[in-house]
Structures are given as structure tokens and as C-alpha cells.
Amino acid sequence: MARRMLCVHALYACSEYIVEVSVKVLVANVGSTSFKYQLLEMDTETVLAAGRAERVNSPKAFISHKAKGGQVEFTRELGQADYAACIDAVIGYLLDKEIGVISRLDEITAVGFKTVHAGEIYGPCFLDDKVMAAMEAYTPVVPLHNPAYINAIRVFAKLMPGIPLVGLMETAFHQQMPEYARVYSLPYRWYEEYGVRRYGFHGASHRYVAERVPQLLGRPASELKVVSCHLGGTASLTAVKHGVSIDNSLGFGAQDGIPHSTRPGCFDGFILLYIMEKEGLSVQQMRQILQKESGLLGISGVSGDVRDLEEAAAAGNKRAQLALDIFCYEVKKHIGAYAAAMGGLDAIAFAGGIGERGVNIRRRVCEGLEFLGAILDPERNAAHRGTEGIVSTDDSRVKILVVPTNEELIVARETVRLLRSQERTA
């Protein structure tokens, strides 16, 4: 076979005929017990197949899969299945003679990963030994994220040998943050020697929002000051000034800023020292508390899921109500802070599972922001539960939008960009 071409629409020249081939990128979005995937045809950015594996590494693992424009759609239980078994099943679906969308594995040009943290390596980059070692080094900082990706990357490397594996770190979109926004008021040598600084995360989501909002408003990004609110199990806000991230609420790791499902967000670091001495806790025990016993779950004692909290609060659970109050307050506070940091505000965009579907959360966050010129339309807000659109009033100076994020598309685009750049320099 002739050398693989990396342009978006390529020709394979063979001895007797010419075969037309287009770039296809498989994107893997890996969680601690799940992974989402999309196979995209990049000339038209069409999703050929997509799905998600849930409850990985448990006896109840299953995969939901869609392909061929919805003509193929099913959910299959896998029983006890690790990442290798789930990924192998997905590859089988893609290649299946009846329901598949490719006939050979090498039709996939590359696999793109929404990787999380590798310090000063942020991508897009080929996932070679150097990058994998950097991800290993930052595992203590993001222990729920990096191990899952490292595991999945190794599985893909084994099952798809010879196909490029590309990572786009969650930190990539935030690399233009000014130094005064990224350096902590800690000993400066920690920054110099250990890379302790604010990195910012959810970069693919915030970048998608930063690109989509100008399209929806019919204005160039260079004119807009936007606060992007990615609200989900892990949540963050980004100040996007003229298309560039100048601040993000997440920091050195993925648990700063506003409260998360089971992680605390911002708090006084001396609390750790105080409680560790009081209760005789080890570093590992405190890491467990910060990762899995804090945040909305820690406050409520009920759940880290906003849907559960809203149901419990409606039944009179005061701690569930408090968790919701704190969450909405912190989001609102960050919006105000970022409006000040940018010297103004043109739009507030909600993304992520809670941001896209949380009608009541959006309402509560926007209450009291009228002084900034942000006025929510209750009917429009109620009508957009997971759908894209403007939910502010016509006379609202600051536009409020719901933007269902598409992190996979950003990863796929950046993967193709890296492949093209490699071809130009070859």
C-alpha cells in the first residue's frame, strides 16, 4: 500500500487503480469507570459512529452504540469487563460486516485522546514514551484521571499497532493565561523547580464554547468577552477574552475553584494540616477524602449528583439544599470575578451535563446578575434542556447561552492539525 496521506481528502495510488480515502479519527474520552468514543469523517466532520462504555471494571459493564446516522443503535451488556475488553468490543462493532462503518482497521488514520495532565506538555502531541512518563509523573495530582487514560492508551497501542495515538491535554487551551493569573502566592522556586502553577482544565470544552458563541451571536471572537461555564461532575469556569483563555477556575490539579461532585473546590489549605493532626490522617487517607468524600457529596451526605440533590432538597433535606446553594453561589461569584478580570462581559455560556440540562441551576446562577446586564428569559431557559440556544431576553445586554459542548470534535481537529504539520515537515 502507498504511504498513508494525512490531508483531509487523499488518494492512494496503486498499480492498477486509484482508491480515494478520507481521514477518519477515532476519539476516546476516558473516565475512571467509563469511556466515550466517536469515529469522525474529518472532511465533513461527520460522526460515523459513537457511544459510551459504562461501569468499566465492574460485573455490570455495558456499551451503548450508535452508527450509520441512527440506523444502528443498541446497548449490550458485557458482564465483567475491563478497558481492554470494552475497547476490543467497540473495535469489533466498527468492523462488523453488518453494522460496521469501516472494513479495515487501518482506515482509521489516528486515535485522539482527551488526555488530562502532563505538566508543561499539553499538545496536541504523539503519545510517545516521553509524554506517557510525564503523565505518570502527574498521576498524584489527578489520580482519578491520568491512570485511566494511561491504561486506555496502552490498550489502544496493543490493539491498533501502527496507528498514531495523539493526546490533547485538558490544559492546552489555557496556555496563554498571563503569568499573574497562573502563578500561586507560594515559594516561587516551587513554580521553577516543580511546575506548581495554575494549569486550567476542561480545555477542549471551553475552546469549543469559545468558538461556538461568536457563531451563535454573529460577532467575531475578537470583540467578545465570554464566561464559559462547564458544569458537570467536575466543573470549571473560564474567562475567554477575545477568543483567548485568560483564567480558569481549576488550578494545579482538577479540584480547585467551585465545588465538584465529590471534590471540594477552593478552600483554605491550612484546614488540611489542622484535620490531619486532629484525626491522625495520612496523606493517602486525606487524598481519598479530597477525591471521593468532599464536594457536593461531602456537604449533603446524600449524593454528588445535582439531580439527586434537587430531589432530596424538594423533599426537605436541608443539607442537600445547602449543597445546591453553595454550588450556585460559587458559580455566580466566579462569573462576577471574571467579568471584572476581563473589564466587561458580553456573554455567559453554560456547557457540561449540569450546564446544558440544569434549568434550575442556570436560573439560580443568573439571579442577581442583572446589574451586569444579564437577564434570563424563564421560558427560553425552560425550553433548552440539553439543546443549544440563547436563553436571555431580547433586551439583555449580556447574552446567556446554552452550548452543548463537543470536546471530541476539538480533539479530532487538533489531531488532524498535528498530522498535517508532521507531513509538511517530513
N, C-alpha and C positions, 0 to 999 in steps of 0.2 A: 504493500500500500504506500502511496506517496506520503510525503511528510505532512503531518496534521497542520492545516491552516487555521489561524486563530482570528481572522477577520470575521465580521458578523455574518457574512454570506460568502462561502468559499467554494472552490471547485477542486475536486480530487481528480487528477489526471491519471488515467490508467492506460494500458497498452492499446486496448480496443475501444474504449468508451470513456466518457466523462461523467462522473457522478456528482451531482450537486448536493452539498452538505451545509447545514447551518449550525451555528454554535448553540449547544444546549448545556445549561448549567444546573446541576443539582445542588440545592441549598439545604443545609442541615442546621436547624436551630435547636440546640440541645439543652435540656433541663436536667435537674438532678434525678428525676424519675420519668422523664418524657423526652420526646424529640419531635419537632415538626419538620416537614420537608416539602419542598416544591421542586419540580423539574420545569425549567423555563426554556422556551424557544426564544433566543435573545434578539433575533431580527425584528420580531413584532412584540417582544416581551409578553408572549402568551404562556399561560400556565398550562402545561400538558398534563401534569398530574400533581396532586398534593394530598397531604394527610398528616396524621399525627399518631404516634405511639404513646400510650399512656400506661402508667403503673409498671414501668420497666423495672426489672429485678424483683418482681413480686409474682405470686402464683396466679394473679388475675390480669396479666398484661394483655393488651388488645391494641389493634390498629384500626383506625378509620381512614379510608382511602377513597379519593375521587379522581376520575380521569375522563378524558375524551369529552370535555365540555359538559360533564354531569351525566353522560350516558352510562358511565361505570361508577357505582357508588356502593360501598359496603363497609361493614365493621366486622372484624374477625378476631375472635379470642385466640390467644397464643398460649395460655397457661403460664407456667413458669418460664419466663424469657428474659435474658439479659440484652444488652445493647447489640451484641453480635447477632443474636437470633432475630431481633426486630429489624435490624438493618438488612440482614440477609433476606427476610421476608419482603421488605419493601423492594429490594432489587429484583426479587422474583416477580412481584406484581408488575414492575416496569417492563420486564422482558417477556411476560406471559403471552403466548400466541393469540389468545382470545381477548384479554383485557389490557394487554401491554401497550406502550406507546413508543417503544424502541425495539429494534430487532437484534441489536448487538450492544454490549456494554460500552464499547469504545465510541459509540455515538455520543456519549456524554463527554463533553470537552473538558470539564473540570468540576470538582465539588467545592463549593464555597461554604465556609463556616462562619457563623456569627459569634466568633470567639470573644472572650471577655477581657483578660488582663495578662499582659506580658511586659509591664513596665514601660520602658521607652520604645519598645517595638509595638507599633499599632496598626500597620498595614495600609492597604492590602499587601499581604506577603505570602510567599510559599511556606508551607508548614514543614520546614526542614528541622534538622536536629537542634540548631541554634534557637529557633523560635519555640520549639517544644520544651527545651531546657528552661527558657525564660518563663514559660507558662508554669512549669513545675515550681520554679523559684517563687512565684507569686501565689501559689496554691494556699498558703496560710492566710492570705489577705482575702481571697474569695473562695473559701473551702466548699461552698455549695455549687460553684460554677466550674472552675477550672478542671477539677478531676473528671467531671462528666464529659467535658469536651476532649480532654486528653485521651480518655478511654475510647470515645467515639471516633476520633481521628485515627487512632491505631487500628480500629476495626475496619474503617473505610480503606486505609492503606493496604490492609491484608486482602480485602475482598475485591478491590479495584486497583490492582497494581498497574503502574504506568500512567494513571490518570492524575493530573495535577491536583493537589489539595491546597486550597487558598484560604487564609484567615483574614477577616476584617475585625479588628478588635473593637469592643464597645467604646473604647477611649478615642477612636480615631477622629471623630467629628469635633472633639473638644481641644485639639492640639493648638489652636490659635488663641486660647484663653490668655489674657495678659498675665504677666508674672505676678502682679499684685492680687490676682484672683486665684492663682493656683498654689502660691507658697503659704504654708501654715506658719503661725507665730510660734514656732518651735525652734530648737537649735538649728541654725542654718546648715550646719555640717550634715545633719540627717538628710536634708534635701540633696546635698552634694554627694554624700557617700552611699546613701541607701535609696535615693529616689523617692523620699517621703514628700508627697505633694498631692494636690487635688488633681486627679486624672479625669474625672467625669465618666459617666457610663450611659447606656441606652443610646449610644451614638447613632446607630442605624435608624432607630425610630425617630429621634429628634431631627436627623438630617432629612428623612422623608417628609416630616411635617414642615420643616423649613423650606423645602422645595415645593410642597403642595399648596401651602397657604397663599403664596403670591399668585398661583394659578387660579385659585378659587376667588380671590379678591380682584383679579385683573390688574394687579400692580406689580412692578418689579421688586425683587427681594431687596435691592439696594436702597429702597425707600422705606422699608418696613422694620419695625421693632416689635418682635413677637415673643411671648412667653409660651413655650411648648410644655404641656403638662402630660407626661407619660405616667399614667396612674394604673398600677396593677399590683401583683403580689410583691414585686419590687417597684418602687415608684421614684420618679425624679422629675425635676423641672429644669428647663434650660432657658437662659436669656439669649435670644438669637437677634443680634443687631446687624442689620443689612446683610443677612444671609450667613453670618458667622457666629458660632457659639462663643460668647464671652464669659459665661459662667454656667455651672451645672451643680445641682444640689448634692449629688453624690461626690465622694471625695477620693481618698487613697484606696478604699475598697467600696463595696457595694452596699453599705449600710448607714451612710450619713444622710443628712437632710431631713425629709419628712418621714413619719413612721411607715414601716413596711408591714407586710403580713405577719412575719414572725421576727423581724429585726427592728432595732429601736429608733433609727434615725439619729438626729443630733441630740447630744446630752453632755453634761459636764463629765469629763474624763476622770475626775477625782472620785466620782461615785464608784468606779471600778475598784480603785485602791481601798476605799472605805469598806465596801461589801466583801471583797476578797479577804481582808483582815478580819472582819466581823465573823464571817462564816467559814474561814479557812479554806477557801476555794483555790483550786489550781488553775493555771492558765487554760488548760483543756476544758475544765468544768465551766469557766467563765465564757470561753468561746462557744460552748454548747448553749448557754443561756442567751448570749447575744445573737446567735444564729437561728435558734429554733424556739425560744421561750419568751421572746420580747415582742415589741411592736404591738399591733392590734390584738394579737392573741394574748400577750402579756398583760395588757390593760384590761381586756374584757374577761379573760378566763374562759371565754366561750369558743372563739374561733378567730382566725386571721382573715377570713373571707368576709368582705363587706356585705355580701348578700345574707349571710348568716347573722351578721351583726344587726342589719336593718330589721330582720325578722325578730330577733331577740329584743331589740330596743322597742319595737312596736308592742311586744308582749310585756313591757315594763321593766326590762333588765337595765338598770342604771349604769352598770359598768360597760355594757355594750354601747349604750348611748354616749357615754363618755369617750369611748374609743373613736366613735364617729365624729364627735365634736372636736377632738384633738386633731384628727386627720384633716378635716375640712379647714380648721383654723391654720394649721401649718401650711397647707397648700395656698390659702389666701395670703398668708404672711409672706411667703416666698414670691408670689406674684407682685405684691407691692414693693418688695425689696428689689426685684429685677426691673420693675418699671423705673425705679429710682436709679439703678445702675446704668440703664440704657438712656436715661434722660427723656423718657417718654414711653408711650405704649400705643401700638396700633391694633394688635390682635392678641387674643388668648385662644390657644388651640388645645383641645382635650383629645388624648390618644390613650392606648393601652386598654386592657379589659374593663377597668373601672371607669376610665375617662370616656370610653366610647359608649358604654351601656349604662353608666351610673347617672340616671336622670336626676335623682335626688341629691347626689353628691355634687353634680355640676351646679344645681340650683343653690345649694348651701354655700359652695365656694364663692359664687358670684354675688351673693347677697352682701351688700356693703361696699361693693366695688364701683358703685355708681359715681362716686366722686372722681374716679379715674376716667369716666366716660364709658364704662362697660355696663350695658343694660341688657339683661337676659330676657328673651321673649318666652314666657312659660309654655305656650302652645307649641312653638317650634322646638323647644327643648324636649318636651314630652314626645314629640313626633320622631326624634332622632335617637333611637336606642340601637346603637351599633351601625348607623348609617351616616354617611358623610353629608355635611351641610352647615350653613350658617344658622346659629340659634339665637342671635342677638336681635334686637328690634331694628327697624329700618333707620331710626334716628340715633342709634348707638354709635358714638364716635369710635369707640374701640369695638372691633368686631369679635364676636365669640363664635368659635367653630368646633365642630366635631370632625376629626380626621382619623378614620380607621387606618392605623399605621400599616406599612408594608416593608418590614425590615428585610425580608427575603429578597425583594426587588433591589434594594440598595446593595445588599451583599452580592447579588448576581451581577449588577452593573460594575461594581468595583472589581469583581473577579475578571470580567472581560477586559476592563481597563488595564489590569496588571498583565494579562496575557498578551494584549496588543503591544504594550510597552516592551515586553520581553522580545516579541517578534521584531520590533523596529530596531532593537539593539543587537539582535542576533547576527 
